[in-house]
Amino acid sequence: MDEQRLYDTVGRDQMMAMSGFGLLQAMVRGELPAPPIAKLLGFTLVEVAPGRVVFEGTAGPHLFNPLGSVHGGYALTLIDSAAGCALHTELHAGVGYTTVETKANFVRPVPSDGQKVRCEGRLVSHGRQIGTAEAFLRTVDGDKLLAHGTSTLIILPPR
């Protein structure tokens, strides 16, 4: 995570003026702030392409559950973020979205030893009102699948 990066919400005027793809590209380039949750949980949007995004993050003891392992909510948040942003890359300026449902399967524990993880989200389907996307959380080298999931998202027209 870049300590110099600005974390904040994007202003409504910018949201209304930029496509989802353009907005996410501007975040990757550091021209727009990253959302505060990225700082809190220690992950960063690192790649954006039409219908595809990649986040990277590092989990640590601050994310432990009572059993001393990384809480499953960390993996679920990365999956939900990657799936939602994959859809966002295909949305026009001013069009929003929100998650209706995210389902995840936890395959193995998320490393807590400073090892980076990588979560790739891919758009599966984009209709007029509903989109679906999938995401895969792996070790940064791609060798081990940690979790995977799907999201159903509702597309919100401009207000």
FENRA-V704833 format. One record per residue. N is the residue number from 0. RES is the residue in one small letter. PSI is psi in whole degrees, -180 to 180 (999 if undefined). BURIAL is + if it has 24 or more other ideal C-beta (glycine too) atoms within 12 Angstrom, else -. D_LAST is the distance of its C-alpha to the last C-alpha in whole Angstrom. Layout:
n->N res->RES psi->PSI burial->BURIAL d_last->D_LAST
n->N res->RES psi->PSI burial->BURIAL d_last->D_LAST
//
This chain:
n->0 res->m psi->135 burial->- d_last->34
n->1 res->d psi->117 burial->- d_last->34
n->2 res->e psi->-22 burial->- d_last->35
n->3 res->q psi->-15 burial->- d_last->34
n->4 res->r psi->143 burial->+ d_last->30
n->5 res->l psi->135 burial->- d_last->27
n->6 res->y psi->122 burial->+ d_last->25
n->7 res->d psi->177 burial->- d_last->22
n->8 res->t psi->153 burial->- d_last->18
n->9 res->v psi->138 burial->+ d_last->17
n->10 res->g psi->152 burial->- d_last->15
n->11 res->r psi->-41 burial->- d_last->11
n->12 res->d psi->-42 burial->- d_last->12
n->13 res->q psi->-42 burial->- d_last->14
n->14 res->m psi->-40 burial->+ d_last->12
n->15 res->m psi->-23 burial->- d_last->10
n->16 res->a psi->-16 burial->- d_last->13
n->17 res->m psi->142 burial->+ d_last->15
n->18 res->s psi->161 burial->- d_last->15
n->19 res->g psi->-41 burial->+ d_last->16
n->20 res->f psi->-48 burial->+ d_last->20
n->21 res->g psi->-41 burial->+ d_last->20
n->22 res->l psi->-46 burial->+ d_last->18
n->23 res->l psi->-37 burial->+ d_last->21
n->24 res->q psi->-42 burial->+ d_last->23
n->25 res->a psi->-34 burial->- d_last->23
n->26 res->m psi->-44 burial->+ d_last->23
n->27 res->v psi->-41 burial->+ d_last->26
n->28 res->r psi->-8 burial->- d_last->28
n->29 res->g psi->12 burial->- d_last->27
n->30 res->e psi->-24 burial->- d_last->25
n->31 res->l psi->152 burial->+ d_last->22
n->32 res->p psi->152 burial->+ d_last->23
n->33 res->a psi->153 burial->+ d_last->23
n->34 res->p psi->147 burial->+ d_last->22
n->35 res->p psi->-31 burial->- d_last->24
n->36 res->i psi->-30 burial->+ d_last->25
n->37 res->a psi->-39 burial->+ d_last->27
n->38 res->k psi->-46 burial->- d_last->29
n->39 res->l psi->-44 burial->- d_last->30
n->40 res->l psi->-5 burial->+ d_last->31
n->41 res->g psi->45 burial->+ d_last->32
n->42 res->f psi->158 burial->+ d_last->30
n->43 res->t psi->139 burial->+ d_last->29
n->44 res->l psi->121 burial->+ d_last->27
n->45 res->v psi->-20 burial->+ d_last->30
n->46 res->e psi->142 burial->+ d_last->29
n->47 res->v psi->130 burial->+ d_last->26
n->48 res->a psi->162 burial->- d_last->26
n->49 res->p psi->120 burial->- d_last->24
n->50 res->g psi->10 burial->+ d_last->24
n->51 res->r psi->137 burial->+ d_last->26
n->52 res->v psi->160 burial->+ d_last->26
n->53 res->v psi->130 burial->+ d_last->29
n->54 res->f psi->149 burial->+ d_last->29
n->55 res->e psi->148 burial->+ d_last->32
n->56 res->g psi->169 burial->+ d_last->33
n->57 res->t psi->122 burial->+ d_last->37
n->58 res->a psi->153 burial->+ d_last->37
n->59 res->g psi->-171 burial->- d_last->40
n->60 res->p psi->-24 burial->- d_last->41
n->61 res->h psi->-11 burial->- d_last->38
n->62 res->l psi->11 burial->+ d_last->37
n->63 res->f psi->145 burial->- d_last->40
n->64 res->n psi->180 burial->- d_last->40
n->65 res->p psi->-19 burial->- d_last->43
n->66 res->l psi->-3 burial->- d_last->45
n->67 res->g psi->18 burial->- d_last->44
n->68 res->s psi->166 burial->- d_last->42
n->69 res->v psi->130 burial->+ d_last->39
n->70 res->h psi->140 burial->+ d_last->36
n->71 res->g psi->-22 burial->+ d_last->35
n->72 res->g psi->-27 burial->+ d_last->31
n->73 res->y psi->-50 burial->+ d_last->32
n->74 res->a psi->-43 burial->+ d_last->32
n->75 res->l psi->-39 burial->+ d_last->29
n->76 res->t psi->-42 burial->+ d_last->27
n->77 res->l psi->-43 burial->+ d_last->28
n->78 res->i psi->-46 burial->+ d_last->27
n->79 res->d psi->-42 burial->+ d_last->24
n->80 res->s psi->-47 burial->+ d_last->23
n->81 res->a psi->-41 burial->+ d_last->25
n->82 res->a psi->-46 burial->+ d_last->23
n->83 res->g psi->-43 burial->+ d_last->20
n->84 res->c psi->-30 burial->+ d_last->20
n->85 res->a psi->-43 burial->+ d_last->22
n->86 res->l psi->-44 burial->+ d_last->19
n->87 res->h psi->-32 burial->+ d_last->17
n->88 res->t psi->-20 burial->+ d_last->19
n->89 res->e psi->2 burial->+ d_last->18
n->90 res->l psi->144 burial->+ d_last->15
n->91 res->h psi->167 burial->- d_last->13
n->92 res->a psi->136 burial->- d_last->12
n->93 res->g psi->-11 burial->- d_last->8
n->94 res->v psi->130 burial->+ d_last->9
n->95 res->g psi->-175 burial->+ d_last->10
n->96 res->y psi->162 burial->+ d_last->12
n->97 res->t psi->156 burial->- d_last->14
n->98 res->t psi->132 burial->+ d_last->18
n->99 res->v psi->-43 burial->- d_last->19
n->100 res->e psi->139 burial->- d_last->23
n->101 res->t psi->132 burial->+ d_last->25
n->102 res->k psi->134 burial->- d_last->29
n->103 res->a psi->150 burial->+ d_last->31
n->104 res->n psi->123 burial->- d_last->35
n->105 res->f psi->118 burial->+ d_last->37
n->106 res->v psi->-43 burial->- d_last->40
n->107 res->r psi->164 burial->- d_last->42
n->108 res->p psi->145 burial->+ d_last->41
n->109 res->v psi->131 burial->+ d_last->39
n->110 res->p psi->142 burial->+ d_last->42
n->111 res->s psi->16 burial->+ d_last->42
n->112 res->d psi->21 burial->- d_last->45
n->113 res->g psi->-3 burial->- d_last->42
n->114 res->q psi->132 burial->- d_last->42
n->115 res->k psi->151 burial->+ d_last->39
n->116 res->v psi->160 burial->+ d_last->37
n->117 res->r psi->129 burial->+ d_last->34
n->118 res->c psi->117 burial->+ d_last->31
n->119 res->e psi->127 burial->+ d_last->30
n->120 res->g psi->139 burial->+ d_last->27
n->121 res->r psi->135 burial->+ d_last->27
n->122 res->l psi->133 burial->+ d_last->24
n->123 res->v psi->-46 burial->- d_last->26
n->124 res->s psi->141 burial->- d_last->24
n->125 res->h psi->105 burial->+ d_last->20
n->126 res->g psi->-165 burial->- d_last->19
n->127 res->r psi->-36 burial->- d_last->16
n->128 res->q psi->-23 burial->- d_last->15
n->129 res->i psi->140 burial->- d_last->17
n->130 res->g psi->154 burial->+ d_last->19
n->131 res->t psi->147 burial->+ d_last->22
n->132 res->a psi->161 burial->+ d_last->24
n->133 res->e psi->158 burial->+ d_last->27
n->134 res->a psi->149 burial->+ d_last->29
n->135 res->f psi->123 burial->+ d_last->32
n->136 res->l psi->123 burial->+ d_last->34
n->137 res->r psi->166 burial->+ d_last->37
n->138 res->t psi->155 burial->+ d_last->40
n->139 res->v psi->-27 burial->+ d_last->39
n->140 res->d psi->-7 burial->- d_last->42
n->141 res->g psi->-1 burial->- d_last->40
n->142 res->d psi->-37 burial->- d_last->44
n->143 res->k psi->127 burial->- d_last->42
n->144 res->l psi->127 burial->+ d_last->39
n->145 res->l psi->-40 burial->+ d_last->38
n->146 res->a psi->158 burial->+ d_last->35
n->147 res->h psi->157 burial->+ d_last->33
n->148 res->g psi->176 burial->+ d_last->30
n->149 res->t psi->151 burial->+ d_last->27
n->150 res->s psi->142 burial->+ d_last->24
n->151 res->t psi->130 burial->+ d_last->21
n->152 res->l psi->140 burial->+ d_last->18
n->153 res->i psi->137 burial->- d_last->15
n->154 res->i psi->128 burial->+ d_last->12
n->155 res->l psi->115 burial->+ d_last->8
n->156 res->p psi->160 burial->- d_last->6
n->157 res->p psi->146 burial->- d_last->4
n->158 res->r psi->999 burial->- d_last->0
//
